[in-house]
């Protein structure tokens, strides 16, 4: 069942300059979709149509079969939550709990239910012990988690994570990956990312964009064998995939170290 249907959508920030060109895209419930492409390819512009921050110049965006143009940003936020690339662009309250409570309280959630949502969201991202701190006293990893918790507390159907691993150290990368795997149990997730290692490990589907158009839509295994398309987007497959592709007789769609080791063991037995 689809949450989002994009039908022949084009978008212009300025007349005559298309940022999106005749996009067709369907997002189904329960998917974890990675949208990849070089800077300026239209990734963020596309997803901002899902929560009403942008409206199509041409075409139609349906959210649960309803025209998004007829909905306000506030109404669309019940379905689609957006986590900005830079948490400092999103966080503005002086206490973590207040920041996480802001969204659901504006949806009309009050008293006990509001407290339950805030505490559950903070536990989900692993920040319950930091609930009474000022967000600016947290490190970048933790601020990113506060921003995610503020969306989780609203309980939308879809959560969009824009470059969730930007600026993260190794511990932060592992935490973001684990969190996406936790979120997928209850939410549909879109990640916009240049981190192909993350994409390989968490995405069930990859959408590749270039010059405002979708040039590929399929599985990660298939995506990372499309070398010409990857080169067109100025991206490279995960390192372990590149290594497998450089070795004679190895599968070209290896995505993880475990898959590589299984392939290596098979070769050694021959």
Secondary structure, DSSP 8 states (H G I E B T S, - for coil): -EEEEEEEEEEEEETTEEEEEEEEEEEETT-EEEEE-STTSSHHHHHTTTTTSS--SEEEEEETTEEGGGS-HHHHTTTEEEE-SSGGGT---SSHHHHHHHHHHHTT--HHHHHHHHHHHHHHHT-GGGTTS-GGGS-HHHHHHHHHHHHHTTT-SEEEEESTTTT--HHHHHHHHHHHHHHTTTSEEEEE-S-HHHHHHH-SEEEEEETTEEEEEE-HHHHTT-HHHHHHTT----HHHHHHHHSTT--TT--SHHHHHHHHHHHHH-
